[in-house]
C-alpha cells in the first residue's frame, strides 16, 4: 500500500481542502484544491431560497452545522417554512424534539406545499468527480477523510461529548497512530454518514489531521523529541496538543470565534505549563483541556508550531508551520501520512 494513490479530503467549517497524492509524481505537481466547505455551500443555497421567500425541503444526511445551521435558523426567523427529513435534521440537534421546537417540520417524503429541495451532506463525491473530470483527472479509489464529529448526544452537552473523545484518546495512551480510524467509531454520526457515501474510506478528526500534518513541518519534526506545542486555529475550532515523540500528552479545544490573540496566548502559556483547567475553558463555552498523567515529566513544551486558516490569532507564539509549503493542506498531509503508516508502516516525509 505504500505506493497507493490517495485522495485526501479535509472537511472544515470554512473550506474543504483536497489533495490527490500520487507517490509516482513530485508532490509539487499534485492536484490541490481549496473549496468552500459543504456547510458553506448548503448555507448559500438556503440563503438564496430565503431571499426568494420560498419554502425549503432538506434531504440527504447529517452534516457539519456551523454555516448551514445559521442559515436554517435565519430562514425560520424570516417566517418561512422549513421541511426536513429526520437524518439531515440531526445537523441542527441530535434531539429531534428540539429540532421540532425550532419550527422545523420533520417529514419523510415531499412536503404538502411547493418547496425547494436542498440536499445536505459532508461529501459530494459526484460533484468532485465531475469537476476533476473537466481537467482529465481521475480520483483514486483510496479515500481519506477528515471530519469533526461531536458524537451523537441527544440529551447531553455536545461539547462534553466531543471532548470525551479526546479524553478517551489520552486515556488510551495518546499514541499518534491511534488517531486514524479504518472504520468510524460507534456514535460518530457524521463519519458514519460519510462512510455510507464512500465505503472503505479512512477517517480522522479534522483537528487531529491538522496537528499531524503540522508535525511534518521541518522545524516541528526536529522538535518532536524535545517537546512540541502544536496549535491548529481553524475557522470554527482551535485545537492544540502537547506532543513528545509519538505521544500526545495534553489536548486543548475552544471555539475560535470566542478567542482573540491575548486570550489565546494566555491559554497556550498556561496549557504548556499544565496549569490551564478543563472547567475554565468549558465555562468560557469552549470544549476543555485534558492532560495525561506524567505530562509534567515531559515538559517543557516550549517549541511552538501553528497552522490553520485563522493562524493569525496565534501570531508571535511560534513558527507558522507550512508542511511541504502548503499551510492550508496540513490536514490533507496529516491524513496521507496516517494512512501510509497504517497500511504499510511508512512514516516521515511523504
Residue, then its C-alpha position, 0 to 999 in steps of 0.5 A: x500500500x505504500x505506493x497507493x494513490x490517495x485522495x485526501x479530503x479535509x472537511x472544515x467549517x470554512x473550506x474543504x481542502x483536497x489533495x490527490x497524492x500520487x507517490x509516482x509524481x513530485x508532490x509539487x505537481x499534485x492536484x490541490x484544491x481549496x473549496x468552500x466547505x459543504x456547510x458553506x455551500x448548503x448555507x448559500x443555497x438556503x440563503x438564496x431560497x430565503x431571499x426568494x421567500x420560498x419554502x425549503x425541503x432538506x434531504x440527504x444526511x447529517x452534516x457539519x452545522x456551523x454555516x448551514x445551521x445559521x442559515x436554517x435558523x435565519x430562514x425560520x426567523x424570516x417566517x418561512x417554512x422549513x421541511x426536513x427529513x429526520x437524518x439531515x435534521x440531526x445537523x441542527x440537534x441530535x434531539x429531534x424534539x428540539x429540532x421540532x421546537x425550532x419550527x422545523x417540520x420533520x417529514x419523510x417524503x415531499x412536503x404538502x406545499x411547493x418547496x425547494x429541495x436542498x440536499x445536505x451532506x459532508x461529501x459530494x463525491x459526484x460533484x468532485x468527480x465531475x469537476x476533476x473530470x473537466x481537467x482529465x483527472x481521475x480520483x483514486x479509489x483510496x479515500x481519506x477523510x477528515x471530519x469533526x464529529x461531536x458524537x451523537x448526544x441527544x440529551x447531553x452537552x455536545x461539547x462534553x461529548x466531543x471532548x470525551x473523545x479526546x479524553x478517551x484518546x489520552x486515556x488510551x495512551x495518546x499514541x499518534x497512530x491511534x488517531x486514524x480510524x479504518x472504520x468510524x467509531x460507534x456514535x460518530x454520526x457524521x463519519x458514519x454518514x460519510x462512510x455510507x457515501x464512500x465505503x472503505x474510506x479512512x477517517x480522522x478528526x479534522x483537528x487531529x489531521x491538522x496537528x499531524x500534518x503540522x508535525x511534518x513541518x521541518x522545524x516541528x519534526x526536529x522538535x518532536x523529541x524535545x517537546x512540541x506545542x502544536x496549535x491548529x486555529x481553524x475557522x470554527x475550532x482551535x485545537x492544540x496538543x502537547x506532543x513528545x515523540x509519538x505521544x500526545x500528552x495534553x489536548x486543548x479545544x475552544x471555539x475560535x470565534x470566542x478567542x482573540x490573540x491575548x486570550x489565546x496566548x494566555x491559554x497556550x502559556x498556561x496549557x504548556x505549563x499544565x496549569x490551564x483547567x478543563x472547567x475554565x475553558x468549558x465555562x468560557x463555552x469552549x470544549x476543555x483541556x485534558x492532560x495525561x498523567x506524567x505530562x509534567x515529566x515531559x515538559x517543557x513544551x516550549x517549541x511552538x508550531x501553528x497552522x490553520x486558516x485563522x493562524x493569525x490569532x496565534x501570531x508571535x507564539x511560534x513558527x507558522x508551520x507550512x508542511x511541504x509549503x502548503x499551510x492550508x493542506x496540513x490536514x490533507x498531509x496529516x491524513x496521507x501520512x496516517x494512512x501510509x503508516x497504517x497500511x504499510x508502516x511508512x512514516x516521515x516525509x511523504 
